[in-house]
Amino acid sequence: MNAYLNAYSVDTLWQPLPLCADPRLRRWLLGRGSLTRRIQSRCEHFHVDLLLQRLAAVGFDECGLVRARPGASVLVREVTLNCGTRPLVFAHSVVEPCALRGPWHMLMTLGTRPLGAAVFSNPRVERYALRFRKIGRQHALYRHASEFIARPPPTLWARRSVFVLRNSRLLVTEVFLPAILHLAP
């Protein structure tokens, strides 16, 4: 796990705490359990919209975390977590394709079912520390997430963590949209 820790610690843009975040948003960001479960408990009409699931080039700041070479193809899954018609969170997951024949094979059949439910129900999945970052217009995930906001703010808060199952890594990044503040944390 040292390679994981090294890859995580050298990325100074992703911090161990979401400094200066709105206190209401901070409670959402710092939650350690399943974000899906927290939203479901506060939203009568929760659902997941699958935006894409395909092979794509790994992001530069993601490659070390999933043990992929820069520019290598990985499976990318992007969804929104919604309350009714309102998107609350844009989620971006990355895993090496070889893991789809092994530990993370369930990703291929998830469809619109939440990844969080599958990950948190498996006691063999280990989750590493959450890391936080305020992302702006120059970040690809901001551009993807801002498509679901009528008037996007200059920055959005995101968090990410690595899940490990049988020595295979899955990176999950969650970008919190302003509508999350309409739900009690």
N, C-alpha and C positions, 0 to 999 in steps of 0.2 A: 504494500500500500504506500510505500515511500514515494514512488513515482507519482501517485495520485496526489499526495500531500505536496510534493514539489510543484506539480503543475498548478495546483490550486493556489499555493502561496506566492508564486511568482507573478500572478495576475493581480496587480495592485488596483486595477479598475473595479474589480468586484471585491467588496469589503465585507468584513465579518458582521457589521451592524449597519442598519439603514439610518445613518445619521441625518438629522434635520428633516425627516419625513413627518408629515402631518400625523399627530398622535392617533387619530382614527385609522389612518392607513397603516401606521406602524404596527398596530395590533394585528392587522391582517397579514402583514409581511412577516412578523415574527412567529406566527403559529407553526408549531412543529408537526402536528398531525396532518391528516388528509385535508387539504384545502377544499377538495370536492365535497367531503362530508360536512365541513363547516358551512359551505354555501348551501348545500341541500337542507341543512337544519334551519336555515333562515329564509328559504325561498320555496314557495309552494309549487312553482312550475319550473323546476331546474331541468336543463337539458344541455347536451354537448353538441356543437356543430363541428363536424369534421371538415376542415378547410382543404387540407392536402395531406397525402401520405405517399411519398415517393423517394427514390434515390436522388440525392443532390450532393454537391460538394460541401464538406464540413466547413463550418465557420472557423476563422483563424483562432479565435479565443476559445473554441470548443475542442479542437483536435487533441490537445494533450489530455483533456479530461476523459475522452472516450478511446484513447490510445490509437488514434487515426493519424496518418500522415497528412500534412497540410494539402488541401485540395482533393483528398481521397473521397470516394463516394460513401455516403452513410444514408441510412433511412431517416428521413425527416418527417415528423408527424406534427401538424399544426391544427389546433382546435380553439374554439372559444367556449368558455364556461358561461352559461347564460341563465338569467332569471327571467322567465317569460321571453319577451323579445329583446331584452336588454343584455348585451354582452358585458360581462364583468371582468373577465380575465382572458388574455390571449396566451395560450400555452404552446411551447415549441419544444419538441423532444427529439433527441438524436441518439442513434445507436448504430454500431457497426453491423453491416449486413450479415456477417457470419454468425452473429448472436441470434439472428432470427430463425436459425435452424436449431438453436439450443435454448439457452435460458430465457431469452426474450421472445420466443416464438408466438406467444399470445398477442403480441402487438399486431400481427398480421390479421387477426380476426376480431379486433376490438370494435372497429367501426365507430359508431357514435357512443359507445359505452365509455365511461371515464377511465382513463389510465390510473388515476389515483386509487380507485376502488380495487383494481387488480394488484397494484403494487403494495398497498397497505394491508391487503388480506393475506399476503404471503409472508409468514414469519421468517423465511430464509433470506428475504431481501434486506440488505443493510443500507441505511441512508446516511450519507455524509453531511457535514455541516452545510447549512444554508449560507449563501453569499448574496450580497445585495449590490445593486448599482442603479443610479439614476441615468437613464438613457435618453438621448436626444435625437434630433432629426438625422444626424449622420449615421446612426446605428440602424442596421437592417431590421432588427426586431421592432424598433420604434415605428419604422415605416409600415411594417405589416400590421402592427397593433393599432396604429392611428387610423387605419381604414374603418374602424368600428366606432369612431368618435366624431361627432358632428363638428366640433371645434377643438381640435387637439391642443393640449397645453404644450409649452416648449419642451417639457421633459416628462417622462413616466418612470415610475419605480418598477424595478424587476428584481426577481430573486431566482436563484438556481441552486440545484443540488444534484449530486451524482447518487444514483442507486446502483448497488452492486449485487448481482446474483450469480453464484458459481464463477466468480472472478471475471464476470462480464459487466461492462458499465453501460448505464443508460443515463444520459444527461437530460434533465427537465428544467426548462426556464419558463417562468410565469411572469407575464407583464400585466400589472394591475391597471385596469382602466378606471377612469374617474367614477363610473357608475357603481363601483364596489362600495363607495361611501354611502350609498342609499340603503345598504344592509347594515344592521348592527354587527359589530365585529365578534 
